[in-house]
């Protein structure tokens, strides 16, 4: 999401809307979860977070359309962000599904094999 933040800052600079300090825009929240019981639960949590980000972007788009008629920003968010978000969600959903199936068939060994494949290692 750091890349998204950089893109938004670049956009604000291009539009001449960033007149104050960038640090005023940044708020940091500590993650709710720092450990998971399995790789599958970690992937499901990542998918939920990605979905939340996508929904937040969609809300910003709605606000831009309805309140500000800022269709340039709508186009920018749709093209630069939503496509990437949907691809990320699809990737995470596929990985979560594959891992669940491997764990159902092979238990901990399935998670181990999935982990090694994810790292690009042949076993």
CORURTA-V333839 format. One record per residue. N is the residue number from 1. SS is DSSP state (helix for helix, strand for strand, loop for the rest). Layout:
n=[N N]
ss=[SS SS]
This chain:
n=[1 2 3 4 5 6 7 8 9 10 11 12 13 14 15 16 17 18 19 20 21 22 23 24 25 26 27 28 29 30 31 32 33 34 35 36 37 38 39 40 41 42 43 44 45 46 47 48 49 50 51 52 53 54 55 56 57 58 59 60 61 62 63 64 65 66 67 68 69 70 71 72 73 74 75 76 77 78 79 80 81 82 83 84 85 86 87 88 89 90 91 92 93 94 95 96 97 98 99 100 101 102 103 104 105 106 107 108 109 110 111 112 113 114 115 116 117 118 119 120 121 122 123]
ss=[loop helix helix helix helix helix helix helix helix helix helix helix helix helix helix loop loop loop loop loop loop helix helix helix helix loop loop loop loop loop loop loop loop loop loop loop loop loop helix helix helix helix helix helix helix helix helix helix helix helix helix helix helix helix helix helix helix helix helix helix helix helix helix helix helix helix helix helix loop loop helix helix helix helix helix helix helix helix helix helix helix helix helix helix helix helix helix helix helix helix helix helix helix helix helix helix helix helix helix helix helix helix helix helix helix helix helix helix helix helix helix helix helix helix helix helix helix helix loop loop loop loop loop]
